[in-house]
Amino acid sequence: MKRVALLTVLALFSSLAMAFSCPKLMKQVDAALPSAKLSASQMAEVKKLRADGEAFHKAGKHSDSEAALKKAKGILGIN
């Protein structure tokens, strides 16, 4: 019983930690967009990934949000 409770608490904290990283990633993408030197297709992809990341975050799908936002950061060339 203690293991189940412990696993539940750990799962809750890990999902909360991911939830808080999404807004940080969105801000990083937003900050890099104005000065980005990208082709029109790359810019469109980054903007779509950014929008997808926010939608996933709002839907509670934080791992999907983080994946989309990290892909956008990769296209932008930011860490």
N, C-alpha and C positions, 0 to 999 in steps of 0.2 A: 504494500500500500504506500509506503514511504517513497519507493522508487517511482511509482506512478505520479505522485504529487510532485516529486523533484523534477521529473521529466516535463510535466505540465508547466511548471514555473520556468524552467529553462527555455522551453519552446516559446512561452509568452515573452520573455525578455529578449530572445533573439529576434522575434518578429518586431518588437518595439524598436530595437536598435536599427533594424533595416528600415523601418518606417521613418526614422529620423534622418537617415542618410539620403533618402530620396530628395528632399528639398535642398539639401546641400549640393547634390549633383545637378539639380535643375538650375540653381544659381550659377554654378560653374559654367554650364553650357550657355546660359543667358549672357554671362559676362564675356564669353569668348566670341559670340556670334557677330557683334558689330565690326570687329576688326579681323574676322576670318577671311583668309584668301582661298576661297573655294570656288569650284565651278558651280554653275546653276543647279546641276543635278545633285551635286554633293550638298549644297545648301538646302535643297528641298528635302533630301534624305535626313539631314541633321534636324531640320524643323519637324519632320514627321516623327522621328525618334523621340524628340523632346516632348511633342504632344502625346505620343504613346506612353512615354514614361510618366507623365503627369496623370493620364487616364488610369494607367495601371495602379499608380500610387493611391488615387482616390477610390479605386475599387478594392484596395487592400491586397493587391498582388505585388508586394514589394520586391520580390526577387525578379519578377518580370520587368518592373519599373527600373530597378538597378541595372539590369542587363541592357535595356534599351538606352538608358542614359550613358552608360559606360561606352556603348558602341558609338553614340554621338560624340562623346569626348574623344574617342579614338580617331574619328574622322576629322575632328577639329585639331587634333595633334596636341591635346592637353592631357596632363596626367590625372 
